[in-house]
Structure formats: structure tokens, C-alpha cells
Amino acid sequence: MESHSSENAHEAAVGAAVDDVLAYLVHDLRSPLTVISGYADLAIRGAAQGDVSPFLPPIRRAAADLEERVARLADARDASNGSLHLERSDHDLGAVVGARLDELEPDLSPHPVKRSLAPDVHASVDAERVGQALTDLVVNAAKFAPSDTAIEVALVSSGGSAAISVRDHGPGIPDESRSQLFRRFARIGTRGRSTGVGLHLVRSIARAHGGDATYEPAEGGGACFTITLPLSG
């Protein structure tokens, strides 16, 4: 019992130290990034048509990429202390999911996206946050599944809750890695660049809404991640 208590205290201390580092990084990186982005935007807008330096757009894109990563680190910090900000209102989840898939599909080639979205599934949610969680799941599916295999996105409702599932036809998650899936900074696989907070944020967003995020091996092979959310009323 004493050993278990000491392990919990150690984990809490490590978590607090990580939160301090995240707070420092978020605060100290945002200021110079704002300056870089602002001056790059001004230079691009101020240049005559066709006279934009070829160096400016890559600088702006790199700054935008860093801004997104810093924002995700800020979200990871807020998620760990229960202060993830939500702006909730009643939404048709099918419309929320469909709109986000419309945005993502051009970048998902060569993966076809199959949709099965139940109509009139309403929930009080932060639509942007739900879209953020869905984006992480769909982009992960495209990253790890073989080319030309489908990504299947479904929305169903039952018993007072809605379930948004994302299924791929890739290798799935190894048994030994499943316990790490939703932990902060866990990285499953090595493809691409990642801060390791994506799945942690997916679950944090779902739980902030009173729901959850889970993983199950897909029937016939592949991975299936599901976000559950309470329905309105």
C-alpha cells in the first residue's frame, strides 16, 4: 500500500513538473512566433504582385505549423488540469462530422472516405473541439493504413449517447501498446512528426463533454477508435 502511494505521489510530481515545462514553452514560444508570422504576413501583403520573395511563404507555413504545435501543447496542459475550454451549443453531430470530413477529404488521397452518418443526432458540444478530435483520428487512420484502403466514419446514437467511430484497414495497434494509447506524449508508431498529444487530446475533449474515447481492434483487421458524447435533452 505504501509503495502504491509513493508511486502515485511520484507520478503526480512528474505530471506537475511537465505542466510547468509546458506552461513555460507555451508562453515563451508564442511571442517570437507572433512576430515571425506577423512580419511574414506584412511582407507578403506589401509585396507587388509576383514580387513576393520565394522565401516568405515557406517561412509563413513553418510559423503556422509551429503555432499549431504550441496550441496543442497548451491544450495538453489545460487537459491535464481539467481546464480545457469549451464553447458549447446544440449541434447536429452529423452536420459537424460531415463538414469536417469535407475539409479533410482533399488531403486524404489516396484513401477513400466512407460515411455512415445517422440524421438528427443532436448534442450540446463545442463543434470546433469535436472537429479537432475527429481530425486527429482520421489523419492517424490515413497515416497508418495502406494506400487505397478506405477510412470508414460512422455516427450512431443509442441509449442517450452518440458514438462517432473512425475505422481503418491498417495493421491495428499491437497488444503491448494499447495501454499507452491515450497517455500524454505517448507515441505509437514512428511515421511522421508528432507531439504525442493527439490521442490524449481526443480523449480529453470527449471527457470534457461528459463522454469518452476508446479503441477496439476492428473486425477483419485494422483499428477502430470511437468517441462517445451525451445527447441533448
Backbone hydrogen bonds, N-H to C=O, Kabsch-Sander energy under -0.5 kcal/mol:
donor,donor_aa,acceptor,acceptor_aa,energy
5,S,1,M,-2.3
6,S,2,E,-2.3
7,E,3,S,-2.0
8,N,4,H,-2.1
9,A,5,S,-2.1
10,H,6,S,-2.1
11,E,7,E,-2.6
12,A,8,N,-2.4
13,A,9,A,-2.2
14,V,10,H,-2.5
15,G,11,E,-2.7
16,A,12,A,-2.4
17,A,13,A,-2.2
18,V,14,V,-2.5
19,D,15,G,-2.4
20,D,16,A,-2.0
21,V,17,A,-2.1
22,L,18,V,-2.7
23,A,19,D,-2.6
24,Y,20,D,-2.1
25,L,21,V,-2.8
26,V,22,L,-3.0
27,H,23,A,-2.2
28,D,24,Y,-2.8
29,L,25,L,-2.3
30,R,26,V,-1.4
31,S,27,H,-0.8
33,L,29,L,-1.8
34,T,30,R,-2.3
35,V,31,S,-1.7
36,I,32,P,-2.6
37,S,33,L,-2.8
38,G,34,T,-2.5
39,Y,35,V,-2.5
40,A,36,I,-2.1
41,D,37,S,-2.6
42,L,38,G,-2.4
43,A,39,Y,-2.5
44,I,40,A,-2.3
45,R,41,D,-2.8
46,G,42,L,-2.4
47,A,43,A,-1.1
51,D,48,A,-2.9
56,L,53,S,-1.3
59,I,55,F,-1.6
60,R,56,L,-2.6
61,R,57,P,-2.7
62,A,58,P,-2.6
63,A,59,I,-2.3
64,A,60,R,-2.4
65,D,61,R,-2.3
66,L,62,A,-2.3
67,E,63,A,-2.5
68,E,64,A,-2.1
69,R,65,D,-2.0
70,V,66,L,-2.6
71,A,67,E,-2.3
72,R,68,E,-1.9
73,L,69,R,-2.1
74,A,70,V,-2.4
75,D,71,A,-2.2
76,A,72,R,-2.4
77,R,73,L,-2.1
78,D,74,A,-2.6
79,A,75,D,-2.9
80,S,76,A,-1.6
81,N,77,R,-1.0
82,G,79,A,-1.0
83,S,78,D,-2.7
88,R,86,L,-0.5
89,S,125,V,-2.0
91,H,123,A,-2.4
93,L,91,H,-0.8
93,L,121,V,-3.2
95,A,92,D,-0.6
96,V,92,D,-1.9
97,V,93,L,-3.0
98,G,94,G,-2.6
99,A,95,A,-2.5
100,R,96,V,-1.9
101,L,97,V,-2.3
102,D,98,G,-2.2
103,E,99,A,-1.5
104,L,100,R,-1.9
105,E,101,L,-2.7
107,D,104,L,-1.9
108,L,105,E,-1.6
109,S,105,E,-0.5
111,H,108,L,-2.4
114,K,112,P,-0.6
114,K,151,I,-2.7
115,R,113,V,-0.5
116,S,153,V,-2.1
118,A,116,S,-0.6
118,A,155,L,-1.9
122,H,120,D,-0.8
123,A,91,H,-2.1
125,V,89,S,-2.2
125,V,123,A,-1.0
127,A,125,V,-0.9
130,V,126,D,-2.5
131,G,127,A,-2.3
132,Q,128,E,-2.1
133,A,129,R,-2.4
134,L,130,V,-2.5
135,T,131,G,-2.6
136,D,132,Q,-2.0
137,L,133,A,-1.9
138,V,134,L,-2.7
139,V,135,T,-2.9
140,N,136,D,-2.1
141,A,137,L,-2.1
142,A,138,V,-2.3
143,K,139,V,-1.9
144,F,140,N,-2.0
145,A,141,A,-1.8
149,T,146,P,-1.6
151,I,112,P,-2.6
152,E,150,A,-0.5
152,E,167,R,-2.9
153,V,114,K,-3.1
153,V,151,I,-0.6
154,A,165,S,-2.2
155,L,116,S,-2.6
156,V,163,A,-2.1
158,S,161,S,-2.7
161,S,158,S,-1.2
162,A,229,L,-3.4
163,A,156,V,-3.0
164,I,227,I,-3.1
165,S,154,A,-2.5
165,S,163,A,-0.6
166,V,225,F,-2.7
167,R,152,E,-2.9
168,D,223,A,-2.4
177,S,174,P,-1.7
178,R,174,P,-0.8
178,R,175,D,-0.9
180,Q,177,S,-1.4
181,L,177,S,-0.5
181,L,178,R,-1.0
183,R,180,Q,-1.7
185,F,196,G,-1.6
186,A,183,R,-1.8
186,A,196,G,-0.5
188,I,186,A,-0.5
189,G,187,R,-0.7
201,L,197,V,-2.5
202,V,198,G,-2.1
203,R,199,L,-2.3
204,S,200,H,-2.3
205,I,201,L,-3.1
206,A,202,V,-2.2
207,R,203,R,-2.8
208,A,204,S,-2.2
209,H,205,I,-1.0
209,H,206,A,-0.6
210,G,207,R,-1.6
211,G,206,A,-2.8
212,D,228,T,-1.4
214,T,226,T,-2.3
216,E,224,C,-2.2
218,A,222,G,-2.4
221,G,218,A,-2.2
224,C,216,E,-1.6
225,F,166,V,-2.3
226,T,214,T,-2.4
227,I,164,I,-3.0
228,T,212,D,-2.9
228,T,226,T,-0.5
229,L,162,A,-2.4
231,L,160,G,-2.3
232,S,122,H,-2.4
